[in-house]
Amino acid sequence: AQTACEINLKDTIQKVKQLTKDAYEYHNIQIILDTKDCEVFTNENLVIQALLNISNNAKDAILENNKSDENAFVFISLVEDEKHAVIKIRDNGGGIKEEIKNKIFDSINSVAAK
């Protein structure tokens, strides 16, 4: 298991974009990044895994809810202040259903349709 180390979140987000690129392009979903260099001390693999999960959920929501011809997108931005780095992710997939909002951070639950 990788331990925490100094990473650049901009590079990490770019890695996630590359990993999701083919699936997004296949479904005509645009990934828009607004990032800058941001050094943090963390476990990069855990950040990648979290961002991949969110990105895949966004793709699934867009495919399920975006029935019109409107452009599909996932927008990932990175902001920081003196103490925190925040990765913000927006999409036009319709949001999280009310009945699962309180479960999204439970590690044993999947919010994917069964």
C-alpha positions in Angstrom: 0.0 0.0 0.0 1.2 3.4 -0.9 1.8 5.8 2.0 1.3 9.5 1.9 3.7 11.7 0.1 4.0 15.1 -1.6 1.9 15.2 -4.8 0.6 17.8 -7.2 -3.2 17.6 -7.3 -3.2 19.1 -10.8 -1.2 16.1 -12.1 -3.5 13.7 -10.1 -6.6 15.2 -11.6 -5.0 14.9 -15.1 -4.3 11.2 -14.5 -8.0 10.7 -13.7 -9.0 12.5 -16.8 -6.8 10.2 -18.9 -8.2 7.1 -17.2 -11.8 8.2 -17.9 -11.2 9.7 -21.3 -12.2 6.8 -23.6 -15.5 6.1 -21.8 -16.4 9.8 -21.7 -15.5 10.4 -25.4 -17.6 7.3 -26.3 -20.6 8.8 -24.7 -19.9 12.4 -25.9 -19.3 13.7 -22.4 -16.8 16.6 -22.1 -14.4 16.8 -19.2 -13.5 20.4 -18.4 -10.7 21.1 -16.0 -9.9 24.3 -14.1 -6.8 23.4 -12.1 -3.5 24.8 -11.1 -0.4 23.5 -9.4 -1.2 22.5 -5.9 1.2 20.5 -3.7 -0.4 18.4 -0.9 0.8 15.6 1.3 -1.6 12.6 0.8 -1.9 9.1 -0.6 -2.4 9.7 -4.3 -3.9 6.3 -4.9 -6.8 7.1 -2.6 -7.4 10.4 -4.2 -7.4 8.8 -7.7 -9.8 6.1 -6.5 -12.2 8.6 -5.0 -12.1 10.8 -8.1 -12.6 7.7 -10.4 -15.7 6.7 -8.4 -17.2 10.2 -8.6 -16.4 10.5 -12.3 -18.0 7.1 -13.0 -21.1 8.1 -11.0 -21.3 11.4 -12.9 -21.1 9.5 -16.2 -23.8 7.1 -15.2 -26.1 9.9 -14.0 -25.6 11.8 -17.2 -26.4 8.7 -19.3 -29.5 8.0 -17.2 -30.9 11.5 -16.9 -29.6 13.5 -19.9 -32.2 12.6 -22.5 -32.0 15.8 -24.5 -29.4 16.9 -27.0 -27.8 19.2 -24.5 -24.1 19.0 -24.1 -23.0 16.6 -21.4 -20.1 17.7 -19.2 -18.2 17.0 -16.0 -16.4 20.1 -14.7 -13.5 19.6 -12.2 -12.0 22.5 -10.5 -9.3 22.9 -7.9 -9.2 25.7 -5.4 -7.0 26.3 -2.4 -6.5 28.6 0.5 -3.7 28.7 3.2 -4.8 25.5 4.8 -7.0 23.5 2.4 -7.2 22.2 -1.2 -10.7 21.6 -2.5 -11.6 19.6 -5.5 -15.0 20.6 -6.8 -16.9 18.4 -9.3 -20.0 19.4 -11.1 -22.0 17.7 -13.9 -25.3 18.0 -15.6 -26.5 14.6 -14.7 -29.4 15.7 -12.5 -27.9 15.5 -9.0 -28.1 12.8 -6.3 -31.4 11.3 -5.5 -32.7 12.3 -2.1 -33.2 8.8 -0.9 -29.4 8.0 -1.2 -27.9 11.3 -0.2 -27.4 10.1 3.4 -25.7 6.9 2.2 -23.1 8.3 -0.2 -20.2 8.2 2.2 -21.0 4.7 3.6 -18.2 2.4 2.4 -20.4 -0.7 2.4 -23.2 0.8 0.3 -23.3 1.2 -3.4 -25.5 3.9 -4.8 -25.5 2.3 -8.2 -28.8 0.9 -9.5 -29.3 -2.8 -8.8 
